[in-house]
Amino acid sequence: MNGIKILDRKLLADLSKEIGLNASHLEALGESRQWEIVVDGDMLERLVEIQHRFERLAVMGDDEYRGFYIEVPRPTPEEWEDAEELITSGEYNSREAFLADWLAFNPMETRWFHVASSRYGDSRSIRVTDRKRTRFIITNRPKCTDAEPDDTWYRENLTRLFDYLQRMIDVVVANPDGFNDYVAHNLPYQQRTGRIAQRKFNRIVPNFKINVEDREMAVKALEDSVHGRSVPLWETMTIRKYCTYFRIANEVYEAYHRKCGFRGRIYTDPQDVPEELYDVVYYKRKKFVDVTEMYDIDSPDDFMRFATDHYGELGLSRLNIFASNDWQQGWRIVVSNSYSANVGLAIEVATALYKVGMPLLIYDAEKLLRILREEDYVRFVPDSYHNYMGYQEEGAVYELPWEYECSDDTNSVLTKEQYQAIVSLAEWQPEERVRSIA
């Protein structure tokens, strides 16, 4: 490149057009097996060549990590599908219907992806991700040691990507400050990380607020757990005793999901079951484990054999109710929540167990208490799927919808006004800046 060019959307769009790369090509690469594309031969040579070009940028992390965002256009209708052929075959009855589908599948004019180069010894890789649903890695050293190079199916799209990166690195090196400024002002909020005071967020989006049936008792249960207060611990634990508390917790779990509109398998109460076995039969029906056939339900030793794997998980929620033994004091029941999405449920379950007067420990009680009191922050993350509470300081996370998904329609996740209020009040983390050494 001769001199510094003004970095704008047109320049990037023209570059993509020259190479013939669009978002659909990267999505196709992201559909590769295990998200891993193993290359050798001439494709490996191209990988090495591109990584040498990355070396014109300063190292940004371990393993010679260097990375930057790219913005590529959506496919044109002609690039997406052959409209005339689909109309002739009867799949679409008009070009208007075809264009409506094209727009539905490609609602945004451009898509952003992060590209990162790394090398450790002889292992090389380039990772591409939108930090939401699309991700893949191009590598010469697969995680699975018996994997064979499989770039044949992806050769055309890999060539497009390598050609694009070769040119794109020239653009970044020629004007790193301009590139950094462009990313800072144009990267979608949905692919950034930020946070907002929970009280402010709840004011904007009231239905996000955690509401529990018995707030006073929930606060007391959490406070007692924070300060280590508990009724005396039990000397022993048996399967029969444990099943009683599992039933209490699981009934709250199922009631909570019914209230939220989820539907699952419906169980009827066990009939003609002695009262002393009711909780054990309940556990069997929920977990498909006949503990009465496998164990002595009153034996402390058999409880130790029974208490393995996911024996205390409620559904598939990663919200666990398990028994823990303090060898100096005794046994208690522990509420252990994994996912940020289960905060309200975890508080309801813990409160129900607290009310029956059992020795109880609630993991992350201090964080849950801050959330309940609206003293915490909500963290914005690109992908909230299976987000663990321990991933971040904030207990609650939120994945912003795309702006085109926001409207005043009653089915919209957020109104446009709510969306604008959130992004204007949030504290957004600055994106990492690239630096040229060329």
N, C-alpha and C positions, 0 to 999 in steps of 0.2 A: 504494500500500500504506500502511496506517495502522500506524505503529510497526514495530518489528523483530520478525519472526517467527523462531521456532527453525527453523534450516535442517536438515532431515533428509530421509531417503529418501521418507517419506510425502509431505512437502510437494512434492518434485520430481515424484513419481509422480502426485499429484493434478493438478499443473499440466499434465503431459503428457496426462493423461486428459481434462482440460477442453478442451484444444486438439485432441485426437485425433491426436497425434503419437506414433509408436513407431519402434523401430529399423528396421523393414522399410522405412519411408518414406525414411529416410536411405540405406539400402542401395540402394534403387531409384534415387535421385538419383546415387549413386556409379557406377551402370551407364551413365551418360550418355556420349555420344560424346566421346572424348578427355578425359573427366573435366571437361569445360568446358561450362557452361550459359550461353549468351549471352542477356541479357535486354534488352528495350526497352519502351517504352510504359508501361502501368500497373505491370508487374513491375519495371521500372527505377525507377519512382517509389517502390515499396515498398523496393527495395534502398537508395535514398538515404535514405528515412525511417528504416530500421533503422540505417544508419550514423550518422545524426544521434543516435540513441539511444545508440549505442556511445560517443559523445563525452562522455557523462556519466561515463565511466571515464577514468583517466589514460592518456596515451600510454605504450606499453610498448616501442616500437622505431621503426625507420625507417618512412617512408611512413605515418605515423599508425597504426601497428599497435596494435591492442588485441585481446585474446583471452582466452577462458576455456573451461573444460570444461563440458560438459553431460552429464547422465545421463538416459537415456530408457529406458522399459520395452520388453521384447520384445512382439511382437503377441500378443494373446490367440488361442486356437484359432479363434474366430469371425472375428477380423480377418485371420488368416493365410490361411485357405481356407474355402470352404463345404463343411463335412463331409458334410452330407446329400446334396448334389449329387454329390460324389465317390463316396460309398457307392452311390448310385443308379446311377451310371454304371459301377460295377464296379471303379473304381480302388482302392478300399479295401473289404475285406469286413466291416469293423466299425469302430465309433467308436474302440475301443481301438487298432486298427492305425493309424488316422488320428492319434490323440494321440501315439502312439509316434514317428511321423514328425515331428509338430510339435515335440516335445521334442528330437529329434535335430537338427533345423535351428535350433532356438532354445534351446540348453541353458542360457543365462544369463538370469536374471530381468531384468537391466538391461544396457545397453551404454553405454559412455562415448565421447564424441566431443569433439574440440577445435574450437572455432569462432573464426575470426580475421577481423577487418575491417581492410582496408588501402585507402589512397587515395594516388594519385600523379598530380597534375594533374587531368585529366578522367577518368582511369582509376580505376575502383572495383572492388572485389572482396570477396567473403566466401568464405573457404575453410573447408571442413569435412573432418575426417579422424579416423579412429580410430588413426592413426599405425601402422596395420598393413596392412590390405588395402583398406579403403574410404576413398576420398578424392574430392572434387570441388570445383570453384570456380564461383561464380556471379559473372558479370562483365559489364560493358558494353563491354569492349575485349578481344576475343579475341586470342590469340597469332597465330592465322592471320588475316591481314588481310582475306581474302575470305569469312570465316565470316559467316553470317547469324544473326540472333536465332532461337533454337530453343526458346523456353520453353514452347511449346504443349503438348508431351508431358508436361512436368513441372509445369504450372501448379498442379494440385491439391496436390502435395507441396510445392512452393515456398511456396504460400500457408500451408500448415500450419507450415512451418519459420519463415517470417517472423512469423506470429502468435505462435509459441512464443518466438522470440527477443525480441520486443517485451515479453512478460511476464517472460521470464527476466532481462532486463537490470534490470527493476524489482526483482527479488529480489536480484540481486547488489549493486545500488546501495544498497538498504536495509540490507544487512548484509554488507559486504565481508569483514570479519574472520571472521564465521561461515561465509561461503562458502569462504574460503581454508582454514579449518580442516577443513571438510567434505571438500574435495578432498584435502587432505594425508592424511586418515585413511582415505579410501575409494577413491581412484583405484587401479585394479588395478595390481599390480606389472608385469604384462605390457605396460603402456603407459607405464611409467616408464623412466628411464635410471639405471643404477647400476653398481657394479663389486664384485668380490671377488678376493682374492688367489688366484692360479691354484693354488697349492699346496693351499689350503683347498678350492677347487672340485673339484680332481682327487681329493681325499680323499673328497668326497661323491659324485662321479660319476666313478668310476675309468675308465670307457670313454671319457671325454673327453680323457684324458691322451695326449699325443703320444708314441708309441712308434715308434722307427725300427729298422731291421734292424741297422745298424752304428752305434751311438751314438757310440763313440769317434771314428770317422772323420767322422761328421756334425759333431761338436763341432770337430774340427780344421779341417774345411772352412769352417765358419762363422767361427771365430776368425781364420783366415788372411784371409778376406775383410774382416772388421772392421778388421784391422790393415794391409790393403793388400798382403799377401804373395801372391806368385804366381810361377809358373815364368815364364821369359822369354816375352814376347809374340811372336806370329807376324808376320813381315814382310808377308805377303799373306793374302788370304782368297778362296777359290773356292767355287763351289756344291758341287763334289765333296767338299771338306773339310768344309763346313758340314753336309752331309747325314749324315755319319758321326755327328756329335754330336747331330743331331736324332733319329736312330734310337735312340741310347742313351737319350736323355731320354724319347722316346715309348714305348719298351718299358717303362720304369719306370712311366710314367703309366698304361699299360694294365694292367700287373700290379697296381698299387696299386688300381685300380678293380675288378678282378676279386676281389681280397682283400676289398674292402668290399661285395661282393655286386652290383655293377653289371654289367649285361650290355650289350654293344654289338655292332656289326658284327664278325664274325670274319674275319680275313685269313689266308690261308695264305702261307707263305714263297714268294717268287718262285722259280720253277724255271728251270733252264737259263739263268741269268744269270751273266755273268762276274763274278768276285769284285770286280773293280775298279769295277763298276757296281751292286753289290748295294745299297748305301746310297742311291744315286740313284733306283733303281727303288722302293725302300721308300718314299722321300719321295713319289714320284709316286702310289703307291697310297694313301697316307694323306691327301695334300693335293689329289689329283686335278689335279695340274699336271705335264705332261710337260716337265720342264726340259731334257731332252736335245734335244727338238725346238725349243724356244724360245730356248735359250742355248748358248753355249760353256761347258760346266761347269768348264773349267780357266782361264777368263779372269777376272782380278780386276775388269775393267771390267764384265763381264756379271754378276758377283755384285752389283755396285752396282745394276744394273737389276732384278735378281731380288729384292733384299731390300726389299720394300715391303709395306704393309698388314699382314696377319696371317701372314706367311710362317713365323714361328716359334712360333705358338700351338699348344699341345698340345690337340687336340680343340677344344671350345668353352669351355675352362676359364679363359681369360685368364691362364694361366700360360705365359709366353713364354720361348723359348730363342732368343736372337738374337746376332749377331756385332756387336761394337762396336770402332771404330777409334780408338785414341789416336794422333793424328798424329805425336807425338814418339816413341812407343815401339812401337806396332804393334797387332795384332788380338788380341782375346780373346772368349770366349763369356760371355754374361751370362744369368743366371737372374733373371727378373723376374716376381714373383708379384703379382697384383692382389687377389684375394679372400681374406678372412680364412678362408674355408672350406677353402682349399687349403694351409694351413700345413704339415701333415704331408707332403703330396705334394711341395710345393716343396723341403722339406728332403731327401726321398729322391732327388728328381731331381738336386739340387745335389751330393749326396754321390756319386751314380753318376758324374757328370761329373768330379768332383774326383778320383775313384779312377783315372781313365784318364790323369791327369797333364797336363791341358790348362790353359792360362791361363784363369782363371775369375774372374768377379766376381758376387757374390750380392747383389742389392738387398735392403735391409732385413735384412742379416745380423745386426746387433746385436739387432733385435727378435726374429728367429727364434731366436737363441741364448738369449735370456731365456725364451722360451716353452719351448724344449727343456729348459732347466734349472729350469723351474717358478719363475722369479723374476719373472714378469710378472703382470698382472692380467687377468681375464676381464671384459669389459664386457657388461652386459645392455642390449639394445636392443629396441625394440618390433618392428622388422622387420629381420631379418638377411639377407634376400634380396639377393644381389649386393653384399654389404657389402665395400667396399674397405679394405685395410689402412691406407690413409692417412686414413680417415675419423676415426680416433681414436688416442689415444696407445697404448692397449692393442692388442696384436696379435691377440688372440682375442676373439670375440664369441659371445654365446649369446642365443637367443630363448626366454624361459621359456614352457613350455606353460601353458595355462589350468589352474587348479587342478582343475577337473572332469575333466581328462584324466589326472590323476595317480591311480594306484592301485597295489595290490600285484600286479596282474596282470602276467604276464611280458611282455606286449606294451606295457605302459605306458612312456612315455618316461622318466618319473621316478616313484618311489614318493612317496606323500604325505609320508613322513618326509624324503626327500631334498629335496622342494620346500620344506618348512617350514625345514629347515636352511639352505638357500640364502637364502631371503628374510630370515631372521633374522640371518645373518652378513654380508650384503651392505651396502655403503655406498650409500645411495640419494640421488640429487640432489634437492634441494628443488624443488618446482614453482613456477613464477613466480606471484607474488601480484598480484591485481587490486586497484586502489585507486580509490575513488570520488572524484569532484571535484564531485559535485552537492550 
